[in-house]
């Protein structure tokens, strides 16, 4: 008598039915999962764009706040409102306008070309950082009033630092400059210091990028060169409102970033001190 054998397993039809049912269930699950997954990636893109936009606008704001009074401008050599440029400053001080009771002290002469003056205070006094100390080849600007009046862009009221030494009196610093007769004295005896390597800074939007350019001369006109501050820039609008204000001005920055149909737009206002 032969033993009986029981055959176990799946038939081809059963296997096909399992595959079909699994596919149907997988498709239904994918429909419900797709929306949350897409939302996650969209949120990640928006967060990345927001971070880039915030960093770029904060960098612009920090630089613009250090602008030489009455030096911010929006040149028309590029498309309207796509560029803003200004003369940056690294520090400032007060010059000696009168000698002391004994006749000592080197004053800044406004009646003839002068080659030196005493600054009230020490150039190297702590905690002043090294990058804020006055150095050779930096530029001194006195009472900048802007285009057509007393303009640093035109060289009206600037002189290059040739050396820095001890002042004529204690706690003062002598600033030696190239011969210059400054046209107008500052009402508060103030001067500003322009860094030697960055005499004009410009922010320019072009070709989907936001550029930060720095010129070693006082002629810039918004060149499309330099370091790329941000990309994926789809629109820019820079507005300077300062022509009717005596002491302050307002810079309005609007920058829009787009990536894979996700768009983030940031608007920021920067208050600029225009007191020369």
RANOR-V722725 format. One record per helix or strand of 3 or more residues. SS is the DSSP state (hx for helix, st for strand). FROM is the first residue (numbers start at 1). TO is the last residue. If there is no record, write none. Layout:
ss=[SS;SS]
from=[FROM;FROM]
to=[TO;TO]
This chain:
ss=[hx;st;st;st;hx;st;st;st;st;st;st;st;st;st;st]
from=[12;83;91;114;130;139;158;172;190;200;209;227;233;248;262]
to=[65;86;95;120;132;141;166;180;194;206;215;230;241;259;273]
